[in-house]
Amino acid sequence: MKMLVLGAGLQGAACAYDLLQNPDVTEVRLADLHVEHLPAFLAPHSGPRLIPTPFDARDREAAGALMREADAVMSALPYYLNAEMASLALAAGTHFCDLGGNTEIVFEQQKLDAEAKQKNVSIVPDCGLAPGMVNILAEHGIRQLDATDSVKIFVGGLPQNPEPPLNYQIVYSLEGVLDYYTTLSWVIRDGKRTQVTALSEREPVEFPAPVGTLEAFHTAGGLSTMAFRYEGKIPTMEYKTLRYPGHAAIMEAIRELGLLELAPIDVKGTKVVPRDVAVAAMGPRLRKPGGKDLVALRVEVQGTVAGAPKTFTWELVDRYDEATGITAMMRTTGYSLSITGQMQVRGEVASAGVLTPDEAMPPTRYIEELKQRGVEIQERVS
């Protein structure tokens, strides 16, 4: 396999690392505007298999040329670039997957479905942790039930050693987090698709010690297209983010005070975007060099089989990898991207065309691939 990873940030670097663990992957091009300083965990792989490649997403011709040399393209670029990157990959006849996170972009990518089927190319958007892993698990439960009553998804990336006031550290993009905190979330209530306010309907969720009690609240993006696919078919479906207790109330106050607004305001004669100020002020305080993270996940799918109630629960607590220095968020997100790309090349996804992970990925095989990497999802059936 010759693989192209777009974006050399945290998730792209983790994706490249995972690809390099497979001897069948003969080449990994890690492409970004800046590839001079790659993470230390990639240093042992420096050589002919790992090729740092200067890349400007605005140069369509150069992007297409790189894609034509690859068996699959894995995008860890900002979500707003994914529709164009998917289109370029399709033109190159190359499989494509991305971390996604914005459902409107997925709808744009779905317009490529007919052409992708014609060219026998698979495009899998939204294939990180959430959306991604959690949707595969939710679908796995739905398919095993005769009728599904509710799907509830809880996910959080958290510091192992929380520090006030937010008890949070940046585990991917602060801009992305603030998007989730300010965007309406799609849920299904009484079988109907509706939107709820981010940070709302907070509830406690218990995990085994030492994680303990977390709080869950609505954020956007985690259900991907599932709220649209299952409207009128499943009475209840929702996705909530997990944080340490008290986080949501503080962020809600910051939001309601207008500090996360995107419209410029006048500050002493200068136009300033409040969110830009918030990111500039909070970012350095929420970056914890050497801070060790964890990812907590729970997916609960309730329904009936042969008229009897049945519940499938999947749970994961993954932690920073001391041996490599790869964070839990990178393992659960970047590795998921890598697994998807490899399964596309091997012809193990459902079919050609544009499919979200819950539609495309064989869940048992996907869970086993994660387990081989030390990301172990526990299943309970009751």
Residue, then its C-alpha position, 0 to 999 in steps of 0.5 A: m500500500k502507498m498511503l497519503v496522509l493530509g495534515a501533519g498535526l496531532q491526528g495526521a501524525a498519529c495516523a501516519y505512525d499507525l500506518l507505518q506499523n503495517p509492513d504491507v504499507t510501503e510508503v506513507r506521504l505525510a503532507d502539510l504546509h510545514v513538515e520540518h518538525l514532526p513529532a518525536f514518535l515518528a523519528p524512528h521511522s525516518g527513512p524511505r517509507l515515511i516521506p514528509t511532503p510539502f503540500d498546499a491544499r489550495d494547489r489543486e493540481a499538486a494535490g491531485a498529482l499526489m493523490r494519483e500516486a496513492d492507494a488511499v488518501m486520509s485527511a486530517l485537515p480542517y473539516y472545511l477542506n474535506a469536500e474539495m479533497a474528496s472531490l480531488a481524490l475521486a478525480a484521481g481514482t483514489h479511496f478517501c477518508d477524513l476525520g470530518g466533524n461537520t455534517e453539512i460537509v458530509f452532505e456535500q460529499q454525498k453528492l459524489d456517491a454516483e460517480a464514486k460507485q461508477k469508479n469503484v472508489s470508496i469515500v468515508p467521511d467522519c471516521g475519527l472518534a466522534p463522529g466515527m468510532v461511536n457511530i460504528l458501535a451504535e450501528h452495531g447495536i441497532r443491527q442486532l435488535d429487532a426494534t431499537d428504542s434509544v441510542k445514547i452516545f457519550v464521549g470526552g477527551l479529558p486530562q488525567n490530572p484536571e486543573p481549575p477553572l475548566n479542568y480541561q486541556i486542549v486535546y485537538s483544536l480549541e477552535g473546533v471545541l468552541d464550534y461544538y459549544t456554540t452550534l445547535s445539536w441534532v437529536i431524535r426525540d419522539g421519533k422526530r429530528t430536532q435541534v437542542t442548544a449546545l451545553s444543555e441538558r447536563e447529566p452525571v455519568e459514572f465511570p470506574a475509578p479513577v475517572g469517577t463522575l463526569e458530566a454529559f451535555h449536548t454538542a454538535g456533530g457526533l451523530s453525523t448523519m444518523a439523526f437524519r437516517y433514523e428519523g421516524k425509525i428510532p424514538t430517541m437518539e442523542y450524542k453528548t460530550l463528557r467533561y469533569p463536573g462544572h465545565a459546562a456551566i463556565m463555558e455556557a456563561i462565557r458563551e452567553l456573555g458574547l465572548l465566543e461570537l464570530a461577528p466583529i465588535d468595536v473595541k476602542g476603534t478597532k474591529v475585533v472578533p470576540r472568539d479570536v480573542a477567546v482563543a488567543a487568551m485561553g489557548p496558552r492556558l489550556r495547552k499543558p505540555g506533558g499533560k497526559d490525557l484520557v478518552a472516556l466513551r460509552v455507547e448505549v443501545q436499547g431495544t428488543v429482540a423477539g419482544a424481550p428487552k435488550t441493551f448493548t453497552w460499549e465502554l472505553v477508557d483509553r489513556y496516554d501512551e507512555a511508551t510513545g508519547i501518543t495521546a489517547m485522543m490521537r490513538t482513538t482518532g488518528y488510529s481510527l483514520s488509519i484503520t479506515g484507510q487500510m480497510q478501504v484499500r483491502g476492499e473490506v468496507a461495505s461498498a464503493g460510493v460515499l458512506t459514513p463509518d456506520e454504513a461502511m465499516p464491518p464493526t467486529r473487524y473494526i473493533e478487533e483492529l483497535k484491540q490489536r493496537g491496545v485500544e480495547i472496547q468493553e461490551r456488555v449485553s443485558 
